[in-house]
Amino acid sequence: MAQSGTFEITVSDEFHGKRLDAALAALLPDISRSVIAERISKGFVTVDGNKALKPSLKVFSGQKACLEMPQEEQSAAIPQDLPLDVVYEDQDLIVINKPAGLVVHPGAGVRDGTVMNAMLFHYPQTAALPRAGIVHRLDKDTSGLMVIALSPLAQIRLTRAISRHKVVREYEAVAEGLITAGGTIDADIARDAHNRTRMAVVPDGMGREAVTHYRVMEQFREHTLLRLRLETGRTHQIRVHLASIDHPLIGDPQYGRGLRLLKGSSEQFAATLRSFRRQALHAAHIEFDHPISGEHLSFDAPLPEDFQGLIEALREDAREHAHA
């Protein structure tokens, strides 16, 4: 969304001793900090001629930093007449409620049938935008709310707002085990060194900063319903963070423990658990200031039917064993 090319800046006194990514984001306001951090990690930033690979690198007054930005590739995706559950729309953006099972944009092994393909059909103006206006993602099997830009300026400002933690995103999730109180998980995330399709919590400074806040909404026999708020939006963040504290999501195929039936469970309850074949995660709430008008917008999406059925089954199981 920023211009392509090479950007050269000199670190001013104001940013002496600051992080490289923070200094560049401030000095190049049309490029989001998350994009800058990604370019640093991939080796496209130098400081005084030396390659810088850590966004957290401290820079000093007078140093010269150089950032290479690639030419944005326009989407090769084709327009497809796929349904979109639009909960809000104006000339600059839409908010959709994505169902579980729908991929956000084409990638490895997925060439079409995505949110991006649907956007190109229903909103052809997004063909001129990077990623057809998509500014954040939900995993294929995570349901819930997404905001998507329809104009270039809205996309730039929404991306910037997300990188500056100005977009509030809250999720509901069912985790394995009993969690007794809310808390915060502040742990860096990076690609799993042993499995490149997974993410993993890594030592501080070795990955990208990731912060997840959570609170307990309801406890069942051996599971907990949580409400979570993201400060950052890393790949698989909630799934990885909860697994790292030994409370993975029910149904998570990558970070979960597989199906575990509780002692004394009814056949109906067991069948419900077996039939829930995705991570129990739903993007329930999003709020932000409109990138053009400044109006504060807030949206909520009810739990989808399969998620509601899971919670009712957990409640019924807990009632049946209340005095066990």
C-alpha positions as a Markdown table, in Angstrom:
| # | Residue | x | y | z |
|---|---|---|---|---|
| 1 | Met | 0.0 | 0.0 | 0.0 |
| 2 | Ala | 3.0 | 2.2 | 0.4 |
| 3 | Gln | 5.0 | 3.2 | -2.7 |
| 4 | Ser | 7.6 | 0.8 | -3.9 |
| 5 | Gly | 11.2 | 1.7 | -4.2 |
| 6 | Thr | 14.1 | 2.4 | -1.9 |
| 7 | Phe | 13.6 | 4.8 | 1.1 |
| 8 | Glu | 16.7 | 6.3 | 2.7 |
| 9 | Ile | 16.4 | 8.2 | 6.0 |
| 10 | Thr | 18.8 | 9.7 | 8.6 |
| 11 | Val | 18.0 | 9.0 | 12.2 |
| 12 | Ser | 17.3 | 12.3 | 13.9 |
| 13 | Asp | 18.0 | 13.1 | 17.6 |
| 14 | Glu | 14.4 | 12.4 | 18.4 |
| 15 | Phe | 14.9 | 8.7 | 17.7 |
| 16 | His | 18.3 | 8.3 | 19.3 |
| 17 | Gly | 18.3 | 4.9 | 21.2 |
| 18 | Lys | 14.9 | 3.9 | 19.8 |
| 19 | Arg | 13.9 | 0.6 | 18.1 |
| 20 | Leu | 14.6 | 0.5 | 14.3 |
| 21 | Asp | 11.1 | -0.4 | 13.4 |
| 22 | Ala | 9.6 | 2.3 | 15.6 |
| 23 | Ala | 12.0 | 5.0 | 14.1 |
| 24 | Leu | 11.3 | 3.9 | 10.5 |
| 25 | Ala | 7.5 | 3.8 | 11.1 |
| 26 | Ala | 7.6 | 7.4 | 12.5 |
| 27 | Leu | 9.8 | 8.7 | 9.7 |
| 28 | Leu | 7.9 | 6.9 | 7.0 |
| 29 | Pro | 4.2 | 7.3 | 8.1 |
| 30 | Asp | 2.7 | 5.8 | 4.9 |
| 31 | Ile | 4.2 | 2.4 | 5.7 |
| 32 | Ser | 2.8 | 0.5 | 8.7 |
| 33 | Arg | 5.1 | -0.6 | 11.5 |
| 34 | Ser | 4.1 | -4.3 | 11.0 |
| 35 | Val | 5.2 | -4.1 | 7.3 |
| 36 | Ile | 8.4 | -2.4 | 8.2 |
| 37 | Ala | 9.1 | -5.1 | 10.9 |
| 38 | Glu | 8.5 | -7.8 | 8.3 |
| 39 | Arg | 10.9 | -6.2 | 5.8 |
| 40 | Ile | 13.6 | -5.9 | 8.5 |
| 41 | Ser | 13.2 | -9.6 | 9.4 |
| 42 | Lys | 13.5 | -10.6 | 5.7 |
| 43 | Gly | 16.7 | -8.7 | 5.2 |
| 44 | Phe | 15.5 | -5.6 | 3.3 |
| 45 | Val | 16.8 | -3.0 | 5.7 |
| 46 | Thr | 20.3 | -1.8 | 6.2 |
| 47 | Val | 21.7 | 0.6 | 8.8 |
| 48 | Asp | 25.0 | 2.4 | 7.8 |
| 49 | Gly | 25.3 | -0.2 | 5.0 |
| 50 | Asn | 25.0 | -3.2 | 7.3 |
| 51 | Lys | 22.0 | -5.6 | 7.0 |
| 52 | Ala | 19.6 | -5.3 | 10.0 |
| 53 | Leu | 17.6 | -8.4 | 10.8 |
| 54 | Lys | 16.0 | -7.4 | 14.1 |
| 55 | Pro | 13.1 | -4.9 | 14.4 |
| 56 | Ser | 14.2 | -4.3 | 18.0 |
| 57 | Leu | 17.7 | -3.1 | 16.9 |
| 58 | Lys | 18.6 | 0.2 | 18.6 |
| 59 | Val | 19.5 | 3.1 | 16.3 |
| 60 | Phe | 21.4 | 6.3 | 17.0 |
| 61 | Ser | 21.3 | 9.8 | 15.8 |
| 62 | Gly | 23.1 | 10.3 | 12.5 |
| 63 | Gln | 22.8 | 6.7 | 11.3 |
| 64 | Lys | 21.5 | 6.2 | 7.8 |
| 65 | Ala | 18.8 | 3.5 | 7.3 |
| 66 | Cys | 17.8 | 2.2 | 4.0 |
| 67 | Leu | 14.5 | 0.3 | 3.4 |
| 68 | Glu | 13.6 | -1.6 | 0.2 |
| 69 | Met | 9.9 | -1.9 | -0.6 |
| 70 | Pro | 8.8 | -4.3 | -3.4 |
| 71 | Gln | 6.4 | -3.4 | -6.2 |
| 72 | Glu | 3.0 | -4.4 | -5.0 |
| 73 | Glu | 1.7 | -7.3 | -7.0 |
| 74 | Gln | -1.9 | -6.9 | -8.0 |
| 75 | Ser | -4.1 | -9.9 | -7.2 |
| 76 | Ala | -4.2 | -12.6 | -9.8 |
| 77 | Ala | -7.3 | -13.9 | -8.1 |
| 78 | Ile | -10.4 | -14.1 | -10.3 |
| 79 | Pro | -13.8 | -12.6 | -9.3 |
| 80 | Gln | -16.3 | -15.2 | -8.1 |
| 81 | Asp | -19.9 | -14.9 | -7.2 |
| 82 | Leu | -19.6 | -16.1 | -3.6 |
| 83 | Pro | -21.8 | -15.0 | -0.8 |
| 84 | Leu | -20.6 | -12.4 | 1.7 |
| 85 | Asp | -22.4 | -11.7 | 5.0 |
| 86 | Val | -22.0 | -7.9 | 5.1 |
| 87 | Val | -23.0 | -6.3 | 8.4 |
| 88 | Tyr | -21.9 | -2.8 | 7.4 |
| 89 | Glu | -21.1 | -1.0 | 4.2 |
| 90 | Asp | -20.2 | 2.5 | 3.0 |
| 91 | Gln | -18.1 | 3.8 | 0.1 |
| 92 | Asp | -14.8 | 3.3 | 2.0 |
| 93 | Leu | -15.1 | 0.0 | 3.8 |
| 94 | Ile | -17.3 | -3.0 | 4.6 |
| 95 | Val | -17.5 | -5.2 | 7.7 |
| 96 | Ile | -18.3 | -8.9 | 7.1 |
| 97 | Asn | -19.1 | -11.9 | 9.3 |
| 98 | Lys | -16.9 | -14.7 | 7.9 |
| 99 | Pro | -18.1 | -18.2 | 8.3 |
| 100 | Ala | -15.8 | -21.0 | 9.4 |
| 101 | Gly | -14.4 | -22.9 | 6.5 |
| 102 | Leu | -13.9 | -19.8 | 4.2 |
| 103 | Val | -10.3 | -19.0 | 3.4 |
| 104 | Val | -9.5 | -15.2 | 3.4 |
| 105 | His | -7.3 | -15.1 | 0.3 |
| 106 | Pro | -5.6 | -17.5 | -2.1 |
| 107 | Gly | -2.4 | -19.2 | -1.1 |
| 108 | Ala | -0.6 | -22.5 | -1.1 |
| 109 | Gly | -3.1 | -25.1 | -2.1 |
| 110 | Val | -6.0 | -22.7 | -2.3 |
| 111 | Arg | -6.5 | -20.9 | -5.7 |
| 112 | Asp | -10.1 | -19.7 | -5.4 |
| 113 | Gly | -13.2 | -19.8 | -3.4 |
| 114 | Thr | -11.9 | -17.2 | -0.9 |
| 115 | Val | -13.0 | -13.9 | 0.6 |
| 116 | Met | -10.7 | -12.1 | -1.9 |
| 117 | Asn | -12.4 | -13.8 | -4.9 |
| 118 | Ala | -15.8 | -12.7 | -3.5 |
| 119 | Met | -14.6 | -9.1 | -3.0 |
| 120 | Leu | -13.4 | -8.8 | -6.6 |
| 121 | Phe | -16.8 | -9.9 | -7.8 |
| 122 | His | -19.1 | -7.8 | -5.5 |
| 123 | Tyr | -16.7 | -4.8 | -5.2 |
| 124 | Pro | -14.8 | -4.7 | -8.5 |
| 125 | Gln | -13.1 | -1.4 | -7.4 |
| 126 | Thr | -10.9 | -3.5 | -5.0 |
| 127 | Ala | -9.0 | -5.0 | -8.0 |
| 128 | Ala | -6.9 | -1.8 | -7.8 |
| 129 | Leu | -6.1 | -2.4 | -4.2 |
| 130 | Pro | -3.4 | -4.6 | -2.7 |
| 131 | Arg | -5.0 | -7.9 | -1.5 |
| 132 | Ala | -8.4 | -6.5 | -2.7 |
| 133 | Gly | -8.6 | -4.3 | 0.3 |
| 134 | Ile | -8.0 | -7.0 | 2.9 |
| 135 | Val | -6.2 | -5.5 | 5.9 |
| 136 | His | -6.2 | -8.4 | 8.4 |
| 137 | Arg | -6.9 | -12.1 | 8.4 |
| 138 | Leu | -8.9 | -14.8 | 10.1 |
| 139 | Asp | -7.8 | -18.4 | 9.9 |
| 140 | Lys | -9.9 | -20.6 | 7.6 |
| 141 | Asp | -11.7 | -22.3 | 10.4 |
| 142 | Thr | -12.1 | -19.2 | 12.6 |
| 143 | Ser | -15.5 | -17.4 | 12.2 |
| 144 | Gly | -16.4 | -13.8 | 12.8 |
| 145 | Leu | -15.9 | -10.2 | 11.9 |
| 146 | Met | -13.4 | -8.6 | 9.5 |
| 147 | Val | -13.1 | -5.1 | 8.2 |
| 148 | Ile | -12.1 | -4.7 | 4.5 |
| 149 | Ala | -11.2 | -1.4 | 2.8 |
| 150 | Leu | -12.9 | -0.3 | -0.4 |
| 151 | Ser | -10.7 | 2.8 | -1.1 |
| 152 | Pro | -6.9 | 3.3 | -1.2 |
| 153 | Leu | -6.9 | 5.9 | 1.6 |
| 154 | Ala | -9.1 | 3.7 | 3.8 |
| 155 | Gln | -6.8 | 0.8 | 3.4 |
| 156 | Ile | -3.7 | 2.8 | 4.3 |
| 157 | Arg | -5.4 | 4.3 | 7.4 |
| 158 | Leu | -6.9 | 1.0 | 8.5 |
| 159 | Thr | -3.6 | -0.8 | 8.2 |
| 160 | Arg | -1.9 | 2.0 | 10.2 |
| 161 | Ala | -4.7 | 1.8 | 12.9 |
| 162 | Ile | -4.2 | -1.9 | 13.2 |
| 163 | Ser | -0.4 | -1.6 | 13.5 |
| 164 | Arg | -0.9 | 1.0 | 16.2 |
| 165 | His | -3.4 | -1.1 | 18.2 |
| 166 | Lys | -6.2 | 1.3 | 17.4 |
| 167 | Val | -8.6 | -1.4 | 16.2 |
| 168 | Val | -10.2 | -3.4 | 19.0 |
| 169 | Arg | -10.7 | -7.1 | 18.2 |
| 170 | Glu | -12.3 | -9.5 | 20.7 |
| 171 | Tyr | -12.8 | -13.2 | 20.3 |
| 172 | Glu | -14.7 | -15.9 | 22.1 |
| 173 | Ala | -13.1 | -19.3 | 22.5 |
| 174 | Val | -13.4 | -22.6 | 24.3 |
| 175 | Ala | -10.1 | -23.8 | 25.8 |
| 176 | Glu | -9.3 | -27.1 | 27.3 |
| 177 | Gly | -8.8 | -27.3 | 31.1 |
| 178 | Leu | -10.1 | -25.0 | 33.9 |
| 179 | Ile | -8.8 | -21.5 | 33.8 |
| 180 | Thr | -9.6 | -19.8 | 37.1 |
| 181 | Ala | -8.9 | -16.1 | 36.4 |
| 182 | Gly | -8.1 | -13.8 | 33.5 |
| 183 | Gly | -4.7 | -12.7 | 32.5 |
| 184 | Thr | -2.3 | -11.6 | 29.8 |
| 185 | Ile | 0.0 | -13.7 | 27.6 |
| 186 | Asp | 3.0 | -11.6 | 26.4 |
| 187 | Ala | 5.2 | -13.9 | 24.4 |
| 188 | Asp | 7.0 | -13.5 | 21.0 |
| 189 | Ile | 5.8 | -15.7 | 18.2 |
| 190 | Ala | 7.8 | -17.0 | 15.2 |
| 191 | Arg | 7.7 | -19.9 | 12.7 |
| 192 | Asp | 8.2 | -23.3 | 14.4 |
| 193 | Ala | 11.8 | -24.3 | 13.6 |
| 194 | His | 10.7 | -27.9 | 13.3 |
| 195 | Asn | 7.5 | -27.5 | 11.4 |
| 196 | Arg | 7.2 | -24.5 | 9.0 |
| 197 | Thr | 3.4 | -24.8 | 8.8 |
| 198 | Arg | 3.1 | -24.0 | 12.6 |
| 199 | Met | 3.9 | -21.0 | 14.7 |
| 200 | Ala | 5.5 | -21.2 | 18.1 |
| 201 | Val | 6.3 | -19.2 | 21.2 |
| 202 | Val | 10.0 | -18.2 | 21.2 |
| 203 | Pro | 12.3 | -16.4 | 23.6 |
| 204 | Asp | 11.9 | -12.7 | 23.9 |
| 205 | Gly | 13.5 | -10.9 | 21.0 |
| 206 | Met | 13.6 | -14.0 | 18.8 |
| 207 | Gly | 10.2 | -13.5 | 17.2 |
| 208 | Arg | 7.5 | -10.9 | 16.7 |
| 209 | Glu | 5.9 | -9.3 | 19.7 |
| 210 | Ala | 2.5 | -10.8 | 20.5 |
| 211 | Val | 0.2 | -9.8 | 23.4 |
| 212 | Thr | -3.2 | -11.5 | 24.2 |
| 213 | His | -5.5 | -10.5 | 27.0 |
| 214 | Tyr | -8.1 | -13.0 | 28.2 |
| 215 | Arg | -10.9 | -13.2 | 30.8 |
| 216 | Val | -13.0 | -16.1 | 32.0 |
| 217 | Met | -16.6 | -16.0 | 30.9 |
| 218 | Glu | -17.8 | -19.5 | 32.0 |
| 219 | Gln | -16.4 | -22.7 | 33.4 |
| 220 | Phe | -17.6 | -26.2 | 32.5 |
| 221 | Arg | -16.4 | -29.5 | 33.8 |
| 222 | Glu | -13.0 | -29.5 | 32.2 |
| 223 | His | -13.2 | -26.6 | 29.7 |
| 224 | Thr | -13.4 | -22.8 | 29.9 |
| 225 | Leu | -15.2 | -20.2 | 27.8 |
| 226 | Leu | -13.0 | -17.2 | 27.3 |
| 227 | Arg | -13.2 | -13.7 | 25.9 |
| 228 | Leu | -9.9 | -12.5 | 24.4 |
| 229 | Arg | -8.6 | -9.2 | 23.2 |
| 230 | Leu | -5.7 | -8.9 | 20.9 |
| 231 | Glu | -3.1 | -6.2 | 21.1 |
| 232 | Thr | -1.2 | -7.6 | 18.1 |
| 233 | Gly | -2.4 | -9.8 | 15.2 |
| 234 | Arg | 0.2 | -12.5 | 14.6 |
| 235 | Thr | -0.5 | -15.6 | 12.6 |
| 236 | His | -2.4 | -18.2 | 14.8 |
| 237 | Gln | -1.8 | -15.9 | 17.8 |
| 238 | Ile | -4.6 | -16.9 | 20.1 |
| 239 | Arg | -4.2 | -20.6 | 19.2 |
| 240 | Val | -0.4 | -20.5 | 19.9 |
| 241 | His | -0.6 | -18.5 | 23.1 |
| 242 | Leu | -3.3 | -20.6 | 24.7 |
| 243 | Ala | -1.5 | -23.8 | 23.8 |
| 244 | Ser | 1.7 | -22.3 | 25.3 |
| 245 | Ile | -0.1 | -22.1 | 28.7 |
| 246 | Asp | -1.4 | -25.7 | 28.3 |
| 247 | His | -4.9 | -24.6 | 27.5 |
| 248 | Pro | -5.3 | -25.3 | 23.7 |
| 249 | Leu | -8.6 | -24.7 | 22.0 |
| 250 | Ile | -11.1 | -27.5 | 21.6 |
| 251 | Gly | -10.9 | -28.9 | 18.1 |
| 252 | Asp | -7.6 | -27.2 | 17.1 |
| 253 | Pro | -6.0 | -29.5 | 14.5 |
| 254 | Gln | -2.5 | -28.0 | 14.8 |
| 255 | Tyr | -2.1 | -26.9 | 18.4 |
| 256 | Gly | -4.6 | -29.1 | 20.2 |
| 257 | Arg | -4.3 | -32.4 | 21.9 |
| 258 | Gly | -6.8 | -34.3 | 19.8 |
| 259 | Leu | -10.2 | -35.6 | 21.0 |
| 260 | Arg | -10.4 | -36.3 | 24.7 |
| 261 | Leu | -13.6 | -37.6 | 26.1 |
| 262 | Leu | -14.4 | -36.9 | 29.7 |
| 263 | Lys | -15.1 | -39.6 | 32.1 |
| 264 | Gly | -18.8 | -40.4 | 32.4 |
| 265 | Ser | -19.8 | -38.3 | 29.4 |
| 266 | Ser | -23.0 | -39.2 | 27.7 |
| 267 | Glu | -23.0 | -40.5 | 24.1 |
| 268 | Gln | -24.7 | -37.3 | 22.9 |
| 269 | Phe | -22.0 | -35.1 | 24.5 |
| 270 | Ala | -19.2 | -37.4 | 23.0 |
| 271 | Ala | -20.9 | -37.1 | 19.6 |
| 272 | Thr | -20.9 | -33.3 | 19.8 |
| 273 | Leu | -17.2 | -33.2 | 20.6 |
| 274 | Arg | -16.4 | -35.6 | 17.8 |
| 275 | Ser | -18.5 | -33.5 | 15.3 |
| 276 | Phe | -16.8 | -30.2 | 16.2 |
| 277 | Arg | -13.9 | -30.3 | 13.7 |
| 278 | Arg | -12.5 | -26.9 | 13.9 |
| 279 | Gln | -10.8 | -24.7 | 16.5 |
| 280 | Ala | -13.5 | -23.2 | 18.8 |
| 281 | Leu | -12.6 | -19.6 | 18.0 |
| 282 | His | -15.0 | -16.7 | 16.9 |
| 283 | Ala | -14.2 | -13.1 | 16.2 |
| 284 | Ala | -17.1 | -11.7 | 18.1 |
| 285 | His | -16.4 | -8.0 | 18.3 |
| 286 | Ile | -14.6 | -5.3 | 16.3 |
| 287 | Glu | -14.5 | -1.5 | 16.9 |
| 288 | Phe | -12.5 | 1.3 | 15.3 |
| 289 | Asp | -12.7 | 4.9 | 14.2 |
| 290 | His | -13.8 | 5.2 | 10.6 |
| 291 | Pro | -10.6 | 5.9 | 8.6 |
| 292 | Ile | -12.2 | 8.7 | 6.6 |
| 293 | Ser | -15.0 | 10.3 | 8.7 |
| 294 | Gly | -13.6 | 9.6 | 12.1 |
| 295 | Glu | -16.9 | 8.2 | 13.3 |
| 296 | His | -16.5 | 5.5 | 16.0 |
| 297 | Leu | -17.9 | 2.2 | 14.7 |
| 298 | Ser | -18.6 | -0.9 | 16.8 |
| 299 | Phe | -19.9 | -4.3 | 15.7 |
| 300 | Asp | -20.8 | -7.7 | 17.3 |
| 301 | Ala | -21.4 | -11.0 | 15.7 |
| 302 | Pro | -23.3 | -13.8 | 17.4 |
| 303 | Leu | -21.8 | -17.2 | 17.8 |
| 304 | Pro | -22.4 | -19.5 | 14.8 |
| 305 | Glu | -24.7 | -22.4 | 15.3 |
| 306 | Asp | -22.0 | -25.1 | 15.7 |
| 307 | Phe | -20.3 | -23.0 | 18.4 |
| 308 | Gln | -23.6 | -22.4 | 20.2 |
| 309 | Gly | -24.2 | -26.2 | 20.1 |
| 310 | Leu | -20.8 | -26.9 | 21.6 |
| 311 | Ile | -21.4 | -24.5 | 24.5 |
| 312 | Glu | -24.9 | -25.9 | 25.2 |
| 313 | Ala | -23.4 | -29.5 | 25.2 |
| 314 | Leu | -20.7 | -28.4 | 27.6 |
| 315 | Arg | -23.3 | -26.8 | 29.9 |
| 316 | Glu | -25.5 | -29.9 | 29.9 |
| 317 | Asp | -22.5 | -32.1 | 30.7 |
| 318 | Ala | -21.5 | -29.8 | 33.6 |
| 319 | Arg | -25.1 | -29.9 | 34.9 |
| 320 | Glu | -25.2 | -33.7 | 34.7 |
| 321 | His | -22.0 | -34.0 | 36.8 |
| 322 | Ala | -22.6 | -31.1 | 39.1 |
| 323 | His | -22.8 | -33.4 | 42.2 |
| 324 | Ala | -20.5 | -36.1 | 41.0 |
